[in-house]
């Protein structure tokens, strides 16, 4: 498959959604793009959930990169933010990932993917209006409905350009 034939959403998974783990079936229909690495320490919360502590810069977390369509993202989003399986403490965000475990700062080595990040503190809604808060899944839906471009990198550039809360 070429990049333009791949589903438009790149997602990095590092915990129970990985191959061989108990919730990997949520990845059914996604295209496996292999192992990737990101800077940060893999942690296990008191409740047993995995998360990455991105403040630890000298550690590397191993995960898997998948390409998915919007319905696959909705399925994963339901698990991460709405089901009873996990607390509503994960936010969808973009992170840099690399193919090599030896993390570099070379732009050529870096690609970006969506990931669910554990929210360990409250998030400020800078607009002061709940209806205007940032909702990445909705932003992705709007982009996909309005664009003919299905290149995953175009979607990432679009989301990066949006103002963040």
C-alpha positions in Angstrom: 0.0 0.0 0.0 1.2 3.5 -0.8 0.8 6.3 1.7 -2.1 7.7 -0.2 -3.9 4.3 -0.1 -3.4 3.9 3.7 -6.2 5.0 6.0 -5.8 8.7 6.9 -5.2 8.5 10.6 -1.9 7.4 12.2 -2.1 6.2 15.8 0.6 5.1 18.2 -0.3 2.5 20.8 1.9 1.5 23.7 -0.3 -0.4 26.2 -3.2 -2.8 26.2 -3.9 -2.1 22.5 -0.6 -3.6 21.3 -0.4 -7.0 19.6 -0.7 -9.8 22.2 -2.3 -7.6 24.8 -5.9 -8.0 26.1 -7.5 -5.1 24.1 -5.7 -5.5 20.8 -9.0 -6.6 19.2 -9.9 -2.8 19.2 -7.2 -2.5 16.4 -9.1 -4.9 14.1 -9.2 -3.3 10.6 -6.2 -1.1 11.3 -3.1 -1.4 9.2 0.0 -2.3 11.2 3.0 -0.2 10.3 5.4 -1.7 12.8 7.3 -0.9 15.9 8.0 2.8 16.8 9.6 4.6 19.7 9.0 7.8 21.5 10.8 9.8 24.2 9.3 9.3 27.6 9.1 6.8 30.5 6.4 4.1 30.2 4.5 4.0 33.5 1.8 2.0 35.2 -0.8 3.9 37.2 -2.1 2.6 40.5 -5.2 1.4 38.7 -3.0 -0.6 36.3 -3.4 1.6 33.2 -0.3 2.4 31.1 0.8 5.9 30.3 3.9 7.8 29.2 5.6 10.3 31.4 6.9 12.7 28.8 8.8 14.7 31.3 11.4 11.9 31.5 13.6 12.8 28.5 16.3 10.1 28.8 13.8 7.1 28.5 12.3 5.5 25.5 8.8 3.9 25.2 8.2 1.2 22.7 4.8 1.0 20.8 3.2 0.2 17.5 2.1 2.5 14.7 -1.2 1.8 13.0 -3.2 3.5 10.3 -6.9 3.6 10.8 -10.0 5.2 9.3 -12.4 7.4 11.2 -14.6 4.6 12.4 -11.5 2.9 13.9 -10.6 6.1 15.7 -14.1 6.3 17.1 -13.9 2.8 18.4 -10.5 3.5 20.1 -11.7 6.9 21.4 -14.8 5.2 23.0 -12.4 2.8 24.8 -10.0 5.5 25.9 -12.5 8.2 26.9 -16.0 6.9 27.4 -16.1 3.2 28.3 -15.9 1.9 31.9 -12.6 0.1 30.9 -10.6 3.3 31.6 -11.2 6.5 33.5 -11.9 9.5 31.3 -8.4 10.7 31.8 -6.9 10.2 28.4 -6.7 13.0 25.7 -5.9 12.5 22.0 -2.8 14.4 21.0 0.1 14.3 18.6 3.6 13.1 19.6 6.9 12.6 17.7 7.8 9.0 17.1 10.7 7.3 15.4 11.6 3.9 13.8 14.9 3.6 15.6 15.1 3.0 19.4 18.0 5.5 19.5 16.0 8.7 19.6 17.5 11.6 17.7 16.6 15.2 17.1 17.0 14.9 13.3 13.8 16.1 11.6 14.3 13.4 9.0 14.0 10.7 11.6 10.8 12.1 13.2 7.2 11.4 12.2 4.1 12.3 14.1 1.2 10.2 15.2 -1.9 10.5 17.4 -1.7 9.0 20.8 -3.9 8.9 23.9 -2.0 10.8 26.6 -2.9 10.3 30.3 -4.2 13.5 31.8 -2.7 13.9 35.3 -3.9 17.4 35.8 -6.9 19.5 35.0 -7.0 21.1 31.5 -7.7 24.8 31.2 -10.4 25.8 28.7 -8.9 29.1 27.6 -12.0 30.3 25.7 -14.1 30.0 28.9 -16.8 28.4 26.8 -17.3 24.6 27.2 -18.9 24.4 23.8 -15.7 25.8 22.2 -13.3 23.5 23.9 -10.8 21.7 21.8 -12.1 18.3 20.7 -9.5 16.6 18.5 -11.8 13.7 17.3 -14.3 16.3 16.1 -11.5 18.3 14.4 -10.4 15.2 12.6 -14.0 14.4 11.5 -14.5 17.9 10.1 -11.2 17.8 8.2 -11.9 14.4 6.7 -15.4 15.4 5.6 -14.2 18.7 4.0 -11.0 17.5 2.3 -10.4 15.0 -0.6 -6.8 14.6 0.7 -6.5 11.3 2.5 -2.7 11.6 3.1 -2.1 11.0 6.8 0.6 13.7 6.9 -1.8 16.3 5.6 -4.2 15.5 8.5 -1.3 15.8 11.0 -0.2 19.2 9.6 -3.8 20.4 9.8 -4.2 19.4 13.5 -0.8 20.9 14.3 -2.0 24.2 12.8 -5.0 24.4 15.1 -5.0 26.6 18.2 -4.7 24.5 21.3 -6.5 24.9 24.7 
